[in-house]
Amino acid sequence: MTELIIYESKGEGDLFVERTVEALTPVAAGAGQTEINLDINQTYQEMDGFGASFTDSSAYLIHQVLTAEQRTEAMTRLFDAQKGIGLSVLRNPMGASDYARMIYSYDDRPEGETDPSLEHFTIAHDEEDVIPLVKEALKLNPAIKLFASPWSAPAWMKTSSSMKTGELKQEFYSSYADYFVRFIQAYKDKGLHIYAVTPQNEPLYEPAHYPSMLMLPEAQADFVKNHLKPSFIKGDLDTKILCYDHNWDRPDYPLTVLEQAKDSVDGVAWHWYGGKPAAQSDVFEAFAGKEVHFSEGSGGEWIPPFEQAFSNVMRTGIEILRNHSKSFILWNMALDEKNGPTVPGFGKSTCRGILLINQQTGELEYTLDYYALAHFSKVIRPGALRIGSSASSEHIRSVAFTNTDNSVAIVLFNDSDKAENVSIKLQGQEILACNLVGKSAVSVLVPHQ
């Protein structure tokens, strides 16, 4: 058999290390035994990939705070499939999110002024840091797909007359649809294709300390069906529209939008801050053919490192993929030593980025999230098809894919504190037997035979 490619993580000082079969912990007498059975004839979703977000803060830190040499290293380690972990999805905010140095949209007007024909629309803000980095990422990995989500419409379109809180005024539904079209076309003019958008980030959450906009399911269905989708058709745009973009605990929201907007919606985007990943499958089964995407999950100080933080990304990532998701996107690509920058008035930030860039010392650090994401993105490549994988014990979590080159990728995580002997079988034939220590992860790539 061709030699397996194996990566293992089993502690904070031992993250995503390439191992030979011989270097893995051998099967131990007296340990439990789990059999993982892979079935290439049982197929599910095709992967778009794994990634994070070039928020204004992340883009600024990578593009302006890092030295040119550091930036080249970081971008290579993030996006290059051979020299790095080959991230292939970017989900960027349309305008300011909570992680921005200032509050801005693509059509800001002085108080009391409106611009329904969008004469003042501009993506100039993104041209400073975001667009150069997206282009650099695409050079390293041409398979990257771009997703985009607004945290708020421009203030003048809203009931609050602010980018914080409030709802979209009915009279500006068509202008807001055109705002999306102008954004997609402006990016196209820069040579960048927007693969998918959501109408609103976290539409049920209306915080007053950063850009936000309440958009109830009926309003979202109306906006998408009667304004956004018709504007895309008129503009000859093939960008996908994903509804919801919020937590697993409210599956009634996407169900309502899908019921009311029907063919105008291509799928559903989910976050992990409430509920369980099984909600993805519940909605997928109710509306067969609609795509499932996981568009945001952040690690942070509320989950202590090492074990809980790393384990959370591994455990939850596997379950996200087992529940039909075509993407697995974490949050900020980079944050600084204060978990920022954040918008003025935000308060204390507790989120963790994929990279930590210290603005005081200039130091660049790869966080636990980077190595956890690596366990997926390095072996499961864009276009991979999920295959059946079953485990004889529930605490050994697994997910498996066949890549477009017919290699087979398996990601395993031992979700117990005890070591466990594991036997991986592909179509009934054992390909690897080893011992997984408690809370450790192993990714295996079986080259095409």
N, C-alpha and C positions, 0 to 999 in steps of 0.2 A: 504494500500500500504506500502511496505517496505520503511524504512526511506531513504530519499535521502542523498547523500554525496555531499556537496556544498562547493566550494572555491570562495572567492570574493576578488578582488583588487579594491580599489577606492581612492588611494592616496599613496604618497611616504611612509607614516608611517602606511599604512594599506594594505600591499601586501600579497596576497595569504593566506588569513585568512579563516580557516574552520568555516562555519556558519551552524546553524540550519535553517530550513525553517522559524521559528518564528523570528530569528534574522535578516533575510533579510529585507530590507526596504519594508514596505507593499505597496500594490497598492495605488496610490495617486489620489485623485479626481482632475480632470482638466488636468492631464498629458496625453500625447499621448498614444495610445494603439497599440502595435505590437504583432501580432500572429506569432509564430514560429511553423511550422508544420513539424513533423518528419515522414518519411516513411521508415520502415525497409525493405520493399519489393523492394525499389530502391537502388541498390548497385553499388559501384564503386571500387576504389583500396583498396588493403590490405596494412596495415602499417607495415613497418620495424621498424620505431620509430623516436625518437628525440634525439639530442645530440649536440656535439661540437668536438673540435680537441685537442688532446694532441700534440701540437706543441712542439718543443724542449724547447721553453721558458716556456710554460705551465707545461710541465712535470718536468722541473727543479724546478720551483717554488713550485709545490705541493710536489714533492718527496724530495727535499733538503732544501728548505727554511722553510716550515712548520715544527712544532714539530710533533712527532709521534702521539700525542693526537689530534692535529689539523688536521693532514692528515686523521686519522681515521674518524673524524667528517665530514670533507669535502667530502671524498669518499662515506661515508654512505649517506650523504644528496644529493649527485649527483646521485648515482646509485642504492641504495636500493629502491625497489618498495614500501615497507611498511614504512620504517623509513625516506625515502627521496623521490625524485621525479622520480626515476626509469628511468634515461636516458638509451637508449638501442642502440644507434648508435655512433660509433667513426669514424671520418674521419681524418686520420693522414697523414702528409706529408711524402713522400719518400725522405729522405734527407732534406737539409735545405730549409726553407721557409723564408719569411721576419721576422718571429718571431722565431729566433734562435740566439744562442750566438756566433756562428761562421758559416762560409760557409763550407758545407761538402756534399759529396755524399757517396754512398756505394762503390765507386771504384775511389778514388782520386789518381792521378798519378802526378809525377813531370812534369813541363812544358816540352813539346817535346816528352813525352812518351805516348804510347797508350797501351790498354790492351783488345783487341777485344775478347779474350777467357775468360775474367773476372777472371783471376787467383788471383787477389788481392781483389775480392769482399768480403765485410764483413758488417754485421749489428751491429758490436761492439758498435757503437755510441748509437743505440737504446737500447742496453742491460743495459745501465747505469740508465736511468730514464723512458723512454717510455714503454718498455716491462714490467717492474715490475708493473707499474700503470695499464696497460691494463689487466694484470693477476689479479690484485687486484679488478679491476672493474668487471671482469667476475665472480669472486667469489661472488660478491654482486649481480650481475645480469647475470646469464648464457645465457640470451636471446640476449646479445649484439652482434651486427654485426659490423665487421671491414671493413671500406672503406680506400683506400689509393690513394694518388695523388702526383706525382712529380712536383716540381716547375721548375726543370731543369734536363736534363741528365748530367752525368759527363762531366766536361769541355772538356776533350780530344775527346769527340764524336761530338763536336759542331763547327760550322763555326767561332764562336767568340773565341774559345779556352778558354772560361770562363764560369762559371755558371751563369753569368749575360748576358742577351741578346743573340742573335744568334739563329741559327736553327740547327736541328739534321742533320748531314751529311748523305747522302744517303748510303754511304759505311758502316755506323754503325747501320742501321735499325735493322739488325738481332741481333747484339750485344745488342742493347737496348731492344729488345724483350726478349732476354735471361736474361737481367738485371731484368726485371719484374719477370720472372720465378724463378730466384735465390732468389729474395726478398720473394716471396710467399712461396717457399720451406724452406727458412731460418726461417721464422715465423712459419711454420708448425712444424719444428724441435723443436720449443719452445712451441709447443702445442697451437698455435694460427692460426685460419683459416681466411684468407683474403677473405671476401665475395665479394667485388667488387673493381675494380681499374678504374681510368681514365688515358688516355695516357699523359695528360698534364693539369696542373692547368692554367686557364685563358690563352689559347693559342693565343689569339689576343692581349695580353698586354705584352709589352717587356720593362719593366723598367730597368734602368741601376743601380739602387741603392739596388737591392736585386735579388736573384736567379730568373731567368725567361727564357723562351724559346718560340720563335715564332713557331707556328705549324699551317699552313694554312689548311683549311678543306680537300683539295685534298691530302695533305701530311698525314694528320691524317687517312683518309680513306685507303690510301695505306699502311701505317704502321700497322694499325689494321688488315686489310683484308689479307695482304700478309706476315706479320711477327708476330704480337702479337698473333692473334688467332691461327695460325698454331703452334706456340710455346706452347701455352696453351694446345692444343690438344695432341701434342707430349709429353708434361709433365704430361698428364692426370690430368689437373687442371680444377676445376669447377668454378673458380673465374669469376664473371661477368665483362664484359667490358662496361663501360658507356662512351659515347663520349662527346665532347664539354667541360663541366665544366667551363662555363662562363655566361655572363649576358643575360637577357631576350631580349635585344635589337638587337640581331643578330641571330634570328631563322634560317636564311639562312644557317648558319654554320652546325648545327646538321642535317638539311634537306639534305644538300650535303653529309655529312658523311653517313647518313642512306641510301641514294640513292645508294651510291657507294660501301659501305662496307656490306650492307644488313645484313645477318644472323650472321656476325661476331660481331655485336654490339647488346648488350642486352637492352640498354636504353640511356637516356640522363640525364646529371647532369647540374644543373642551379645555378647561383648566382643572387643576387638582386641589384647589383650596377648600373643597367641601364635597362630601359624598364619596362614592366608590366607582372605580373604572367600569364596573359592569353596566352602568348607565349608558355607556357608549354602545354596547351590544343591544340593549333594550330598544334604543332608538333606531339602530341599524336594522334590527329585525322587523321593526314596524314600518320602515321605509327602505326596502331593499333597493340597492343601486345608488343610494346616497353615500357620499364619501364620509369617512370618519377621520378627523385630524385632532391631534393634541397640540394646541398652539401656545400654551404657557404653563410652566411650573417653575417656581423659584425655590432654591434652597436658601437657608438663612439661619440667623442666630437662634431662632426659636427651636431648631433641631440641632442638638449639640453634635459636634464632630467627636470622634471619627465615626464610630460604628453607626449611630442612628442616621447621620447625614448621608453617608455613602450607601448604607443599606436602603434608605428611603428611595434614592434614585434608582438603584438596581431593582428592588422589589416592585416599585410602582411602574418603572419603565417596562418591565416584562409584562405586567398586567395590562398596561396601556396597549401594548402590541398584541397581546392575546385577545383583546377586545376590539379588533378590527382597525386600529389606527394606522394610517398611511404615513404619519409623521410623529416625531417626538421632539418637541421644541422646548428647551429650557428658557430662562428669561434673559437677563443682561449678559452680553458677551464679556463685559468687563466692568468692574466697579473699583473704587479706590479704597484706601485704608479706613475710611469712614462709611463704607457701603454707599457711596454717592458717586458723583454729585446728584442732588435731587432738586426739584423745583423750589424756589423760595417759599418759606412757610410750611414746608413738608413736615419738619420735625425729625425725630430720630429714625434712621433707616436701619433695618435689620436684614435686608436681602443680601445674598451672596452671588457674585458673578462667576462666570466660567474662568475668567482671569482676575487676579487681584493686582492692580497697578497702583503702587504707592506714590502719591503725588509729592510727598516730602523727600523720599529717598530715590525715587525713580526705579525702584525694584519691581520686577515682574515675577509673579508667582502663578502657578497653575493649581487651581483649587480641586477639591474632591469631586466637584461636578464635572470638571474636565475629564478626569480619569474614569468616572462612572459612565459618562457619555461615550468615551472611547470604547468601552466594552461592547457597545452596540454599533457605533458608526464605523469602526475599523473593519468589522467582519461582515456586517449587513449593508450591502451597497445599494445605491439607487436602482430601482427596477427589480429588486429581490422580491420573491414571492414567499409569503409565509406558508409553512407546511405543518402538518400535524406533529405535535410533540406531547407525550404524556409521561408522567412520572409516577412511580409506584408509591411514593410518599409525598405528602402535601407540602412539607417544608423545603423540598428541593424544587425551586421554581425554574422553569425553562421556557425558552421560545426558540424557534428554529426557522430558517429560511433557505431557499435555494437562490443563489445569485445568478445573474444573466450568463456568467461563464460556467454555469452548472456546478460551481463549488457549493458546499453546504455549510451554513453558519449556525452555530449553536451558542446561546448565551445561558449560563447556569448561575444560580445564586442559592447558596445554602442559608436559608432563613432561620436556622436554629443556632443555638450556641454550641451544639455538639458536632464533632467531626462525623462525616458520613462517607461510606464507600459508594461510589457512583459508577455505574456501567452504562455507557451510551451505545445504543444499538441503532444502526441505520438499515432499514428494511430487514431487520432481524439479525444483522451481523454486527458483532461488537467492534467498535472503532476506537474506543478508549475506556480504560478502567483506571480510576484513581481515587484518592481520598480528598474530600473537600473539608477543610477546617471550618468551624462555625463562622457564619457571617462573611464567608469569602465568595468571590465571584470568579468564574472561569469562562472565557470565550474561546471557542474552537472553530477553526476554519479547515474544512476537509476539502482539499483541492479536487478538481474534476478528475475522475478516474479514467 
